[in-house]
Amino acid sequence: MTKNTDLGLLILRIATGGLMLLHGIAKIGHTSFIGDMLVDKGLPSLLSYGVYFTEIIAPILILIGFRTRIASIVYVLGALFALFLVHSEQLFLLNENGGWQLELLGLYIAGGITLFFTGGGKIAVSSSNNWD
């Protein structure tokens, strides 16, 4: 069987970008709770609009394969921000099935880091730039 790395990267882009995009769409017009959390942590509530970049724009760019590596950096930074802002108390906890409490967030971060190092592959809107 021959390898098809580009198809594998497309599947990773669809999974990583598509699943996060659903989180972002659910937050459209509903970022006030994020702003409140930021204020509680001593940060400006204006940063709550960053969710649109990290959960909507970056996932769309990842899905279509345009500047995948840059979009992946933004994506991972947003996921790390959520990890430490919202889920830090769950970092070392297991769920009721014995899995890591934050396994989904961990998979998002791992997928984003992987796409940063590999790029989006040839099955993409753009694949000739160093940041694709």
C-alpha positions in Angstrom: 0.0 0.0 0.0 1.4 3.4 -0.9 1.4 6.3 1.5 -0.8 9.3 0.8 0.4 11.9 3.2 -1.5 14.7 1.5 -4.8 12.9 2.0 -3.9 12.2 5.6 -3.2 15.9 6.2 -6.5 16.8 4.6 -8.3 14.5 7.0 -6.4 16.0 9.9 -7.3 19.5 8.7 -11.0 18.6 8.4 -11.0 17.1 11.9 -9.0 19.7 13.6 -10.5 22.8 11.9 -14.0 21.5 11.5 -14.5 20.5 15.2 -13.1 23.7 16.5 -15.1 25.7 14.0 -18.3 24.3 15.6 -17.1 25.7 19.0 -16.5 29.1 17.4 -19.9 29.2 15.7 -21.6 28.5 19.0 -19.9 31.5 20.5 -20.9 34.1 17.8 -22.5 36.9 19.7 -22.0 35.1 23.0 -18.6 36.1 24.2 -19.6 38.1 27.3 -18.9 35.1 29.6 -15.4 35.0 28.2 -15.0 38.7 28.8 -16.2 38.2 32.4 -13.6 35.4 32.9 -10.9 37.6 31.5 -11.8 40.4 33.9 -11.8 38.0 36.8 -8.2 37.1 35.9 -7.2 40.7 35.6 -7.1 40.8 31.8 -9.1 43.2 29.6 -12.5 41.9 28.4 -11.6 43.1 24.8 -9.5 40.0 24.5 -12.7 37.9 24.4 -13.0 38.8 20.7 -9.8 36.8 20.1 -12.1 33.7 20.2 -13.3 34.7 16.7 -9.7 34.5 15.4 -8.8 31.3 17.2 -12.1 29.4 16.8 -13.5 30.7 13.5 -11.0 32.4 11.3 -8.0 30.1 12.0 -10.1 26.9 11.7 -11.6 28.1 8.4 -8.0 28.7 7.1 -7.0 25.3 8.3 -10.0 23.7 6.6 -9.3 25.2 3.2 -5.6 24.9 3.5 -4.6 28.5 3.2 -1.6 29.6 5.3 -2.1 26.5 7.4 1.0 26.9 9.4 0.2 30.5 10.5 -3.4 29.5 11.2 -2.2 26.6 13.3 -0.1 28.9 15.5 -3.1 31.1 16.1 -5.3 28.0 16.7 -2.8 26.5 19.2 -2.3 29.8 21.1 -6.1 30.1 21.5 -6.4 26.5 22.7 -3.5 27.0 25.2 -5.2 30.3 26.4 -8.4 28.3 27.0 -6.5 25.6 28.7 -4.9 27.9 31.2 -7.7 30.4 31.6 -10.6 28.0 31.9 -9.4 24.5 32.4 -6.2 24.8 34.5 -7.8 23.1 37.5 -8.5 20.0 35.3 -5.0 19.7 33.9 -4.0 16.7 36.0 -7.4 15.1 36.4 -8.9 11.9 34.9 -12.5 11.6 33.8 -14.9 8.9 35.1 -13.6 6.5 32.4 -10.0 6.9 33.3 -9.1 9.2 30.4 -7.5 12.6 30.7 -10.1 15.2 31.6 -8.9 17.5 28.9 -8.3 14.9 26.1 -10.3 16.8 23.5 -8.4 20.0 24.1 -5.2 18.0 24.1 -6.1 16.5 20.7 -6.9 20.0 19.4 -3.5 21.3 20.5 -1.6 18.2 19.2 -3.4 18.5 15.8 -2.6 22.2 15.6 1.1 21.6 16.4 1.3 18.8 13.9 -0.2 21.0 11.2 2.3 23.7 12.1 5.2 21.4 11.4 3.8 19.6 8.4 1.8 22.3 6.7 -1.5 21.6 5.0 -0.3 19.3 2.2 -1.0 19.5 -1.5 -4.8 19.1 -1.3 -5.3 22.7 -0.2 -6.2 26.1 -1.6 -2.5 27.0 -1.4 0.4 24.8 -1.0 3.4 26.6 -2.5 4.1 29.2 0.2 6.4 28.4 3.2 3.5 29.2 5.5 1.1 26.7 3.8 
